[in-house]
Amino acid sequence: MGLETIVVAVGPTEERRVDQLTETVLDVVGTRDITIILYHAFTEAAFEDGIRRYNEDLANPPTPAEMTRRLESISQIIDELEEEELLYEVVSDIADPKDGILEAVADTGADMLFVGGRKRSTLGKALAGNTAHQVMMNASCPVVLVRQDIADVEG
């Protein structure tokens, strides 16, 4: 069975590795006819902050997917996908990121998941956990971790 659908989980701080994430996805997809799902999970607070930042009507807010399209990292990925004439869809929820990503994988029947990761201290992992690690351990499909360049972490 080949790849038909992949999910690319794009977090709120993906700007530093968006080029690496996009390049990795494009390397795997190539010219094949694969549907690429760009997924982003908003926390309730982040979604409300975005509504205020863009002066949206709180009584009639945009959908999470409409807000996601405004994120710089998503916009950059979309530009690359359109340049390559690849099929994509933007999916977004107001959810815990780990739960939202796993649900997106299940709902789309994804064959592969791409997530970004960064170096964290042992204490940071113990206190806050790590969304990428939790997703890798619980996803129903293979997961590609796109790590931030070491030079970027040390710099």
C-alpha positions as CSV (number, residue, x, y, z in Angstrom):
1,M,0.0,0.0,0.0
2,G,1.4,3.4,-1.0
3,L,1.0,6.8,0.5
4,E,-2.4,8.4,-0.2
5,T,-2.8,10.9,2.7
6,I,-0.2,12.5,4.9
7,V,-0.8,14.9,7.8
8,V,1.7,17.7,8.5
9,A,1.3,18.9,12.1
10,V,2.3,22.6,12.2
11,G,2.7,24.0,15.7
12,P,2.5,27.7,16.8
13,T,6.3,28.1,16.8
14,E,7.2,26.3,13.6
15,E,8.7,29.3,11.9
16,R,12.2,28.2,12.8
17,R,11.9,24.9,11.1
18,V,9.2,25.5,8.5
19,D,11.8,25.2,5.6
20,Q,13.0,21.9,6.9
21,L,9.5,20.6,7.5
22,T,8.4,21.6,4.0
23,E,11.6,20.3,2.3
24,T,11.1,16.9,4.1
25,V,7.5,16.7,3.1
26,L,8.4,17.5,-0.5
27,D,11.2,14.9,-0.6
28,V,8.8,12.2,0.5
29,V,5.8,13.2,-1.6
30,G,7.8,14.0,-4.8
31,T,5.5,14.2,-7.7
32,R,3.1,11.5,-6.4
33,D,-0.6,12.2,-6.1
34,I,-0.9,12.4,-2.4
35,T,-3.2,14.5,-0.3
36,I,-1.4,16.6,2.2
37,I,-3.3,17.7,5.3
38,L,-1.9,20.8,7.0
39,Y,-3.1,20.5,10.6
40,H,-2.9,23.1,13.4
41,A,-4.5,22.9,16.9
42,F,-5.4,26.1,18.6
43,T,-5.8,26.3,22.4
44,E,-8.9,28.2,23.3
45,A,-6.8,31.1,24.5
46,A,-4.6,31.2,21.3
47,F,-7.7,31.2,19.1
48,E,-9.3,34.0,21.1
49,D,-6.0,35.9,20.9
50,G,-6.0,35.5,17.1
51,I,-9.5,36.8,16.8
52,R,-8.6,39.9,18.8
53,R,-5.3,40.4,16.9
54,Y,-7.1,40.3,13.5
55,N,-10.0,42.4,14.8
56,E,-12.5,39.7,14.0
57,D,-16.1,39.7,15.3
58,L,-16.2,37.7,18.5
59,A,-19.9,37.0,17.9
60,N,-19.2,35.6,14.4
61,P,-15.6,34.4,14.4
62,P,-13.8,32.8,11.5
63,T,-13.3,29.0,11.6
64,P,-10.1,27.6,13.0
65,A,-9.1,26.6,9.5
66,E,-9.5,30.2,8.3
67,M,-7.4,31.5,11.2
68,T,-4.8,28.8,10.5
69,R,-4.3,30.0,6.9
70,R,-3.2,33.3,8.4
71,L,-0.2,31.8,10.3
72,E,3.1,32.6,8.7
73,S,4.3,29.0,8.8
74,I,1.2,27.6,7.2
75,S,1.3,30.4,4.5
76,Q,4.9,29.5,3.7
77,I,4.1,25.8,3.3
78,I,1.0,26.5,1.2
79,D,3.1,28.7,-1.2
80,E,5.5,25.8,-1.7
81,L,2.8,23.2,-2.2
82,E,1.0,25.4,-4.7
83,E,4.3,26.0,-6.5
84,E,4.7,22.2,-6.8
85,E,1.0,21.9,-7.8
86,L,0.3,19.4,-4.9
87,L,-3.0,18.7,-3.4
88,Y,-3.5,20.0,0.1
89,E,-6.2,20.8,2.7
90,V,-6.0,23.0,5.8
91,V,-7.6,21.4,8.9
92,S,-7.7,23.0,12.3
93,D,-9.4,22.6,15.6
94,I,-9.6,24.1,19.0
95,A,-8.0,21.3,21.0
96,D,-5.1,20.0,23.0
97,P,-2.3,19.8,20.3
98,K,-1.6,16.1,21.0
99,D,-5.2,15.0,21.0
100,G,-6.0,17.2,17.9
101,I,-3.1,15.7,15.9
102,L,-4.0,12.2,16.8
103,E,-7.6,12.8,15.9
104,A,-6.6,14.4,12.6
105,V,-4.6,11.3,11.7
106,A,-7.5,9.0,12.6
107,D,-10.1,11.1,10.9
108,T,-8.2,11.4,7.6
109,G,-6.9,7.8,7.6
110,A,-3.4,9.2,7.2
111,D,-0.6,6.9,6.0
112,M,2.1,9.1,7.5
113,L,2.5,12.0,10.0
114,F,5.1,14.7,10.0
115,V,5.8,16.6,13.2
116,G,8.4,19.2,14.1
117,G,10.6,18.8,17.1
118,R,13.1,20.7,19.1
119,K,15.8,20.0,21.6
120,R,14.5,20.3,25.2
121,S,16.2,19.9,28.5
122,T,15.5,16.8,30.6
123,L,13.7,19.1,33.2
124,G,11.6,20.7,30.4
125,K,10.5,17.3,29.2
126,A,9.7,16.1,32.7
127,L,7.7,19.2,33.6
128,A,5.8,19.9,30.4
129,G,6.1,16.7,28.4
130,N,6.7,16.9,24.7
131,T,3.8,16.9,22.2
132,A,6.0,15.4,19.4
133,H,7.1,12.5,21.7
134,Q,3.5,11.9,22.9
135,V,2.2,11.9,19.3
136,M,5.0,9.6,18.1
137,M,4.2,7.1,20.8
138,N,0.4,7.1,20.1
139,A,0.0,7.7,16.4
140,S,-1.7,5.0,14.3
141,C,0.7,5.5,11.4
142,P,4.4,6.0,10.9
143,V,5.7,9.4,12.2
144,V,8.5,11.5,10.7
145,L,10.1,13.8,13.2
146,V,11.6,16.9,11.6
147,R,14.1,18.2,14.1
148,Q,15.4,21.8,14.1
149,D,18.9,22.1,12.8
150,I,21.5,21.6,15.6
151,A,23.2,24.9,14.5
152,D,19.9,26.7,15.1
153,V,19.5,25.2,18.6
154,E,23.0,26.1,19.6
155,G,23.0,29.5,18.0
